[in-house]
Amino acid sequence: MSSDKPTVLIVGAGLGGLMLGALLEKANIPYAIFERTSVVKPLGSALMIGAAIIPIMEQLGCVEEFLALGKATPEVTVGKVGRGALYTVSTRPQVEYTGYYNYIVARPFFYDMMLRQVPKDKLHFSKRVLTVSQEQERVTIQTSDNCVYEGDILVGADGAYSAVRKRMYEALKQEGRLPKSDQEELPFKSTCLVGQTQPVDFADFPEFNKEQVAFYNTMAADQPFTWVIFATAQSTIAWMVIHHLDKESSKAAEEQRFRESENSQWGSHAAKEMCDETRDFPLPIGTKKMTMGDLYDLTPPDMISKVMLEEKVFQTWYSGRIGLLGDACHKLNPSGAQGAVSAMHDAIALANLIYALPPRPHASDIEKMFSEYQSERFVHVTESFNNSKAISKVMERGMVGAIALFIRTHFPSWLMKIMIRRQILNRPQAGFLETIPLKGSIPAIVSPSTEKAKAVYEQRTATPI
C-alpha cells in the first residue's frame, strides 16, 4: 500500500487470473493471487490456442515452451453417425492472415506453464473468500482462514460462480443498482463429459500420427449427443461428449432436483453414469472399429469430469475498486473455443489499463479504468458469445439444428474466409512490453488499452532532453 503503484488482489488462479498475474509481474506492479482450492484441477480436456494469444506468449518469453506443448491443427472435420464426414473447416487461411497456426494443447500442461510465470510467493492456495468490502481508500477481503488482505484494486477471476461477483452484486442490489438480468441464474442447455487418455500408441490412430492433425466432431444419428476427439503433443487423446438438453436449466434448479431425489448430479457417480450411457458411440477414425468406451478405459478416472455448459454475458462488470474477469462476467459455450481466450484477453486489457493508472490512483481513477476495460472488452465478448452460440446450433437436434447444419454444410468457402478474417482481428498485446512485429497479411485492430499503456510506457521511459 506504500507504493506509488496500486496493489492488486486477484481472486482465482485460473488461466485468466494467472495471465493477469504474469503481466503484472512483468510490469513490476504489486499483486497477490488467492485461490479457494488447495490445488487447481484444470477442468476440460484441451484448449485451442492460436493467433489471438501466441503474441502475448512471445512477450512473456514462454512461446517456445508453448509450441513444444501444442500440436498444430489445420482443420476441423464434422460428421454424423451413418453419414460420415459432412464438411471440413480449414484454418489455413488463418495462417495466411496472421502467421500462426491453431494449436491443440492439453489444458493441464498449458495451465502448469502459466503457473510457472507467477512466483510461488505471489500465489496463496486454500483461500476461500468470505467477505468483500471497499472504502474510499482501499478494498478488503477476508478469507476462510480468518486472514484479511487489503489492496487498491480487487479483480474477481474466480469462475462462473464467482464469490467476488456474488458479494459485489449483493451490495449493488441493496442499493437498487443491479440490473434485473444480472440477478437471474446462469442458464445452460447442455452438459458435458470431458477427459484425456493416458499416452496411447497412435499406430491405432494413423490420422493422429502426424505433425499436424485435424480434430473430429461427430453427431449422433438420433440421440441428443455430440462428441469430439483430438490429439495432443503428449500422445494423449483429449475428448468431450456433449449432451444437448431439451430445455434450459440452471445450477440452482439441478441442485434442488437432485436434493429431492437424494442423488448427486456432479460427483464421480454422475460422470460414470454418463460414461456408461455413451460408451457405444463410434469413433470416426482408427484402424479398427472403436468406441468412446475404448477412450474411457484409457482415461484415468480422476481425469474425467461432468460439467454444466453455462452461457451468459453479465451486464455489470465492476463497482468502485472491484472488477470481474473471465467466466466471472461472461461464460461462453465451448463450441467456439473462445472461453479461455476471452478470459486471457480480459487480463491483457486490465493489465494495460492498470499499468496506465497515475501514481497513487484515487478511487475515481480506478472506477474510470474499469469503465474503459468493460467498454473495450464487452463488444468483443458479445461477438464471441454470439459466434459460439451460432456454432452450437449446428450440433442441436430438432428443426433448428437441422436448418443450421444444412446452412453450414452448404456454406461457401469465400464467405468462410470473410468470417475467419473477422475472427482474427483481435490480437492484443501488452503495451508496456516489447511489441511483437506483425506476422501474416491482415493487421490486428487497434486495442485502446494497448495503445494507452504504450503511450504511458514511452512517456515514463523517455530520455530527458
Beta strands, then each sheet from edge to edge (+ up, - down):
strand 1: 8-11
strand 2: 31-34
strand 3: 46-49
strand 4: 71-72
strand 5: 75-80
strand 6: 84-90
strand 7: 103-106
strand 8: 123-124
strand 9: 129-134
strand 10: 139-143
strand 11: 148-151
strand 12: 153-156
strand 13: 187-196
strand 14: 215-219
strand 15: 225-231
strand 16: 237-250
strand 17: 305-310
strand 18: 312-313
strand 19: 318-319
strand 20: 322-324
strand 21: 330-331
sheet 1: 8+ 2+ 1+ 12+ 20+ 19-
sheet 2: 3+ 7- 4+
sheet 3: 6+ 5- 14- 15+ 16- 13+ 17-
sheet 4: 9+ 10- 11+
sheet 5: 18+ 21-
end
